[in-house]
Amino acid sequence: MAQEARLKLRMQKELKLLLVDPPHGASFPTLSSQSNITDLSSIHAQICLEETFYSKGIFKIKVQIPKRYPLQLPIVTFGTPVYCSNIDNGDFLKIYNKV
């Protein structure tokens, strides 16, 4: 129970940070300051990197937040086809949990 409360507080803090100072090129069309923290088990985002080889593309991603976050890494999948050595055939970002 205490872990759920800590997760909720952390997600509130990180949601505020995403809305106030989003990463360069990222947008979160389904998030708002009114978003329900308990419903944030998955976050939809769009990435558009200006002044790069990929500047004409918009990449849709889904970030699934596990119940053991931050001890367990989020799972990131791409909704847009991506051709990159760091993305496997299942469209999963290849980052390995070393915890």
The 8 nearest C-alpha neighbors of each residue, nearest first, counted from 0:
[[1, 3, 2, 4, 5, 6, 7, 66],
 [2, 0, 4, 3, 5, 6, 7, 8],
 [1, 3, 5, 0, 4, 6, 67, 7],
 [4, 2, 6, 0, 1, 5, 7, 66],
 [3, 5, 7, 1, 2, 6, 8, 0],
 [6, 4, 2, 8, 7, 3, 9, 1],
 [7, 5, 3, 9, 4, 8, 10, 2],
 [6, 8, 4, 10, 5, 9, 3, 11],
 [9, 7, 11, 5, 10, 6, 4, 12],
 [8, 10, 6, 12, 11, 7, 5, 13],
 [9, 11, 13, 7, 12, 8, 14, 6],
 [12, 10, 8, 14, 9, 13, 7, 15],
 [11, 13, 9, 15, 10, 14, 8, 16],
 [12, 14, 16, 10, 15, 11, 9, 17],
 [15, 13, 17, 11, 16, 12, 10, 18],
 [14, 16, 18, 12, 13, 17, 19, 11],
 [15, 17, 13, 19, 14, 18, 20, 12],
 [18, 16, 21, 14, 15, 20, 19, 13],
 [17, 19, 15, 16, 20, 21, 14, 31],
 [20, 18, 16, 17, 15, 21, 14, 32],
 [19, 21, 17, 16, 18, 22, 15, 23],
 [22, 20, 17, 18, 19, 25, 23, 16],
 [21, 23, 25, 24, 20, 17, 26, 46],
 [24, 22, 25, 21, 48, 46, 47, 20],
 [23, 25, 47, 48, 46, 22, 26, 49],
 [26, 24, 46, 22, 23, 45, 21, 47],
 [25, 27, 45, 44, 28, 46, 24, 21],
 [26, 28, 44, 30, 29, 43, 45, 25],
 [29, 27, 30, 26, 44, 43, 45, 31],
 [28, 30, 27, 43, 31, 42, 44, 34],
 [31, 29, 27, 28, 34, 32, 18, 42],
 [30, 32, 33, 34, 29, 18, 28, 27],
 [31, 33, 34, 30, 15, 18, 14, 35],
 [32, 34, 31, 35, 30, 36, 14, 15],
 [35, 33, 31, 32, 30, 36, 38, 39],
 [34, 36, 38, 37, 33, 39, 32, 31],
 [37, 35, 38, 39, 34, 7, 11, 10],
 [36, 38, 35, 39, 7, 40, 34, 10],
 [39, 37, 36, 35, 40, 41, 34, 42],
 [40, 38, 41, 36, 37, 42, 35, 64],
 [39, 41, 64, 38, 63, 65, 42, 37],
 [42, 40, 63, 39, 62, 64, 61, 43],
 [41, 43, 62, 61, 39, 63, 44, 40],
 [44, 42, 61, 60, 27, 62, 29, 41],
 [45, 43, 27, 60, 26, 59, 61, 42],
 [46, 44, 59, 26, 58, 25, 60, 27],
 [45, 47, 25, 58, 24, 57, 48, 59],
 [48, 46, 57, 24, 56, 49, 54, 25],
 [49, 47, 54, 24, 51, 53, 46, 50],
 [48, 50, 54, 51, 47, 24, 53, 55],
 [49, 51, 54, 48, 52, 53, 55, 47],
 [52, 50, 54, 53, 49, 48, 55, 47],
 [51, 53, 54, 50, 55, 49, 48, 56],
 [52, 54, 51, 56, 55, 48, 49, 47],
 [55, 53, 49, 51, 48, 56, 52, 50],
 [56, 54, 53, 57, 47, 49, 52, 48],
 [57, 55, 53, 54, 47, 58, 48, 46],
 [56, 58, 47, 46, 45, 59, 55, 54],
 [57, 59, 46, 79, 45, 56, 60, 47],
 [58, 60, 45, 78, 79, 44, 77, 46],
 [61, 59, 77, 44, 78, 76, 43, 45],
 [60, 62, 43, 76, 42, 75, 44, 77],
 [63, 61, 75, 42, 41, 74, 73, 64],
 [62, 64, 41, 74, 73, 40, 65, 61],
 [63, 65, 73, 40, 41, 62, 68, 66],
 [66, 64, 67, 68, 73, 63, 71, 40],
 [65, 67, 68, 64, 3, 40, 6, 71],
 [66, 68, 65, 71, 70, 69, 6, 2],
 [69, 67, 71, 70, 65, 66, 72, 64],
 [68, 70, 71, 67, 72, 73, 6, 65],
 [71, 69, 68, 67, 72, 98, 96, 65],
 [72, 70, 68, 69, 67, 65, 73, 96],
 [71, 73, 96, 69, 68, 74, 70, 65],
 [72, 74, 64, 63, 65, 62, 75, 71],
 [75, 73, 63, 62, 72, 76, 64, 91],
 [74, 76, 62, 61, 92, 91, 73, 63],
 [77, 75, 91, 61, 90, 60, 92, 74],
 [76, 78, 60, 79, 90, 59, 61, 75],
 [77, 79, 59, 60, 80, 76, 61, 58],
 [78, 80, 77, 58, 59, 81, 60, 57],
 [81, 79, 78, 82, 77, 90, 58, 59],
 [82, 80, 83, 79, 86, 90, 77, 58],
 [81, 83, 80, 84, 86, 85, 87, 90],
 [82, 84, 85, 86, 81, 87, 92, 90],
 [83, 85, 86, 82, 87, 93, 81, 92],
 [86, 84, 83, 93, 92, 87, 94, 91],
 [87, 85, 92, 83, 84, 91, 90, 93],
 [86, 88, 90, 89, 91, 85, 93, 92],
 [89, 87, 90, 86, 91, 82, 81, 92],
 [88, 90, 91, 87, 86, 76, 77, 92],
 [91, 89, 88, 87, 77, 76, 86, 92],
 [92, 90, 76, 89, 87, 86, 75, 93],
 [91, 93, 86, 75, 94, 85, 76, 90],
 [94, 92, 85, 86, 91, 95, 87, 84],
 [95, 93, 92, 96, 85, 72, 91, 74],
 [94, 96, 97, 93, 72, 92, 98, 71],
 [95, 97, 98, 72, 94, 71, 70, 73],
 [96, 98, 95, 71, 94, 72, 70, 69],
 [97, 96, 70, 71, 72, 95, 69, 68]]
